[in-house]
């Protein structure tokens, strides 16, 4: 019985995925026939590892003269990661031309008129754009490893090698899936190449962060980087499949910026059926809050995780004990802040402005990262609370006392505001990965932006104002009273 079910599952899988693999084989075969595409990739793939081998060899010789071989030992793994990243960035043009390039060459009409479903067509194109750069990356890694082993004698640990292989694979998947989304939603190769900067620049910044991890030899953190990129890749693929429409791809000749239509769409969604501010508060704001229930649950979980991360980091990076005399620290800090005039209406305005600016920054970041970057920014205050709570607990201050003195007076208002803001940001970013139901990408995003504005203007920003007043005028007094100041 089990074998019959397995055979049935394999047959169904071949029936569903087989047509997509046909597209993949066709595309890859055409790519390998074009020497103008393959020759530059192979040349750069083989030349760049040789250059990195020369760099590693020279670095080892240089630092050995000064008795600092650890510098070279940290540089060699970093160069291994760069060797895997370089062919992907160079080969990104293949993914950028996957749809819009064929459209400009007028060779995509027969493919779009085939009996393949939209997701089969999209998956086939995605795999075809992914395989050549990924193979080139692994070839470059192999060449680099062979050279550095022969010339320097360095051999990677099996676990680290697995991380590099997986990291290269997920980076290729993120960049290629993002490029295919761009290719399917633009009307010209020129526009696709310009939009590629929104893929290359964030990945280059991520590469810098990974280099810091490697130079500090915190290789276990790479597993978190890999997991995060897997999530982003899944969201990009979902966004591409959800918003791919072959009729729209054929019919769209030129993208135009229609600010009037955008404003009308946003205004209609923001105002709804309300005619007065009171009616808007009674009807539209509660409706927007109901739409935030599921994202809010996710944000609560992420904030709890942030506190746990802060507590964990406190066990690794402990503050010096001389800095943890909370009585002296509290009285000194309050005196300094009082001298600056922060315990006043201007102090309340300053704290509220800082919170509003952080929310705006998180919104901008979340809009371009499916909400992930926005939620991470909202997690930072909770991570700091967990970090200082754990450090002060080690110095004798009970965690409940810390929370009651420094967090609870204003946190009862500020934390719900953070949760609602994070939920609105997460929903706004996740809209790009949702399947369209009779709406364009822009229309769905503008409606989500209207819900974000309802939550921000109607609930979150007023809560942040109340929290700022409590934080400036009440929390310091409570802290002094509880700590015997």
GUSELO-297421 format. One record per residue (C-alpha): x, y, z; residue in one letter. Coordinates in steps of 0.25 Angstrom, whole numbers, plus 5000, padded with zeros to 4 digits. Layout:
% GUSELO-297421
XYZA ...
***
This chain:
% GUSELO-297421
500050005000X 501150105004X 501950064991X 500650094983X 500450224989X 501950264987X 501850224972X 500550304971X 501250424977X 502450414968X 501550404956X 500750534960X 502050604963X 502550574949X 501250614943X 501350754951X 502850784950X 503150714937X 502650824928X 503450924936X 504750844935X 504550844920X 504550994920X 505850984928X 506550894919X 506150974907X 506651104913X 507951044919X 508250984905X 508051114898X 508951184908X 510151084906X 510051104891X 510251254892X 511751264894X 511551414897X 510851374910X 511751254914X 513151304910X 513151424920X 512551344931X 513551234930X 514651334928X 514351414940X 513951294948X 515351234946X 516151364946X 515551414959X 515851294968X 517351304962X 517351444967X 516851414980X 517851294981X 518951394978X 518351494989X 518351384999X 519751344997X 520251484997X 519451515010X 520051385017X 521451425013X 521251565018X 520651545032X 521651435034X 522751535034X 522051605046X 521651485054X 520151495051X 519751375043X 518251385049X 518051505040X 518251415028X 517551295034X 516251385035X 516451445021X 516551315014X 515051275017X 514551405014X 515151405000X 514551264998X 513151325001X 513451444991X 513951344980X 512551274981X 511851414981X 512551474969X 511951384958X 510551404963X 510651554962X 511251544948X 510251444943X 509051524948X 508851574934X 508351434930X 507151444940X 506851594937X 506651554923X 505851424925X 504451494922X 504651634918X 505851594909X 505051494901X 503851594900X 504751694894X 505251594884X 503851554881X 504151404884X 503251384896X 501951384890X 501951234886X 502451204900X 501351284907X 500251214897X 500751074902X 499750994911X 500751014923X 500151074935X 500751204940X 501451144951X 502051034943X 502551144933X 503151224944X 503751114951X 504451064938X 504951204935X 505451214950X 506251084950X 506851114936X 507351254941X 507851184954X 508651074949X 509751134941X 510251234952X 510151134962X 510951034955X 511951144952X 512051184967X 512351044971X 513351024960X 514051154965X 514051104979X 514650974974X 515751044967X 516051134979X 516051014988X 517050944979X 517951054978X 517951104993X 518150954997X 519350944988X 520051074990X 519651105005X 519250975011X 517951015016X 516750925017X 515350955022X 514650885033X 513550795027X 512450875035X 512951015030X 513050955016X 511550915017X 511251055021X 511951115009X 511251025000X 509851055006X 510151205007X 510551214992X 509351134988X 508351224996X 509051344991X 508951304977X 507451264979X 507151404986X 507851484975X 507251404963X 505851394969X 505851544971X 506451564957X 505351484951X 504251554958X 504851684953X 504951624939X 503451584939X 502951714944X 503751814935X 503551854921X 504951864916X 506351804918X 506851944921X 505851964933X 506151824938X 507651854938X 507451984946X 506551914956X 507651814958X 508351904967X 507251874977X 507751734977X 509251754976X 509351864986X 508651794998X 509351664995X 510751744995X 510351805009X 509951665013X 511351615009X 512051715017X 511251665029X 511651525026X 513051565025X 513051625039X 512451495044X 513651425037X 514751515042X 514151495057X 514151345054X 512651335059X 512351235048X 511151175056X 510451315053X 510551275038X 509351175040X 508451295044X 508951365031X 508551245023X 507251225029X 506851365027X 507251365013X 506451235011X 505151315016X 505451435007X 505651334995X 504351264998X 503651404999X 504251444986X 503851324979X 502451334984X 502351484980X 502851444966X 501851334964X 500651404971X 500851534962X 501251464949X 500151484938X 500451444924X 499351524918X 499851654926X 501251624921X 500851624907X 499951744908X 500851834916X 501651914907X 502152034915X 502052054930X 501552194934X 501652274947X 500152314950X 500252394963X 498752434962X 498252294961X 499152254973X 498652364981X 497252334978X 497452184981X 498052214995X 497052324998X 495852224995X 496452115004X 496852215015X 495552285016X 494652165013X 493152185015X 493452295026X 492952435025X 493352495038X 494652475047X 493752415057X 493152315048X 494552285042X 495052245056X 493852165059X 493852085046X 495152095038X 496152085050X 495551955056X 495451895042X 496951925040X 497251865054X 496451735051X 497351715039X 498551725048X 498251615057X 499051505050X 500351595048X 500151645062X 500351505067X 501551485059X 502151615064X 501851575079X 502651445076X 503851525070X 503851625081X 503951515092X 505051455083X 505751585084X 505751585099X 506251445099X 507351485089X 507751605098X 507851515110X 508651415103X 509651525098X 509851575112X 510451445116X 511451455104X 511751605105X 511651645120X 511751785124X 512851825134X 512351815149X 512851955152X 511752005142X 510651925148X 510452005161X 508952035157X 508752135169X 509952225165X 509652205150X 508152235152X 508352365161X 509552415152X 508652395139X 507452455145X 508252575149X 508952595135X 507552585128X 506952685138X 508052775135X 507752765120X 506352795122X 505752665117X 504752655129X 503852745122X 502852765110X 504052775101X 504652645106X 503352575103X 503352635089X 504752585087X 504452445091X 503252435083X 503952495071X 505052385072X 503952275073X 503252335061X 504552335053X 504952195057X 503552145052X 503752225039X 505052165037X 504552025040X 503352045030X 504352085019X 505251965022X 504051875023X 503451915010X 504651865003X 504851735011X 503451675012X 503451735026X 504651665031X 505551785033X 504451865039X 504151765050X 505651745053X 505751895055X 504551885065X 505251765072X 506451855076X 505851925088X 505351795094X 506751725091X 507351845099X 506451825110X 506751675111X 508251705110X 508251805122X 507251735130X 508151605130X 509451695133X 508751765144X 508251635149X 509651585150X 509951705159X 508851675169X 507651755163X 506451655162X 505851655147X 504451685152X 505051805160X 505751855147X 504451835139X 503651905149X 504652025150X 505052045136X 504051985127X 502651955133X 502252105135X 502252145120X 502452005115X 500951965117X 500652075106X 501952065098X 501951915096X 500551905090X 500952025081X 502151945076X 501351825074X 500351895065X 501351975058X 502151845055X 500851775050X 500551885041X 501951885035X 501951735034X 500651735027X 501051845017X 502351775013X 501651635012X 500651695003X 501751684992X 501751534994X 500251504994X 499551454982X 498751554975X 497251534974X 496751634963X 497751744968X 499051794962X 500251794971X 500151944972X 498751944976X 498851834987X 500151904993X 499452044993X 498251985000X 499151915011X 499852055012X 498552115015X 498352015026X 499652045031X 499352195032X 498052165039X 498752085050X 499952185051X 499052315051X 497852255059X 498552175069X 500052155069X 500552295069X 499552345080X 500052225088X 501452265086X 501152405090X 500552355103X 501752265105X 502752375103X 502052455114X 502052345124X 503452315120X 503952455123X 503052495134X 502752365142X 503752255139X 504952335145X 504152365158X 503752215159X 505152165157X 505652265168X 504552215178X 504752065175X 506252075176X 506252165188X 506852285181X 
***
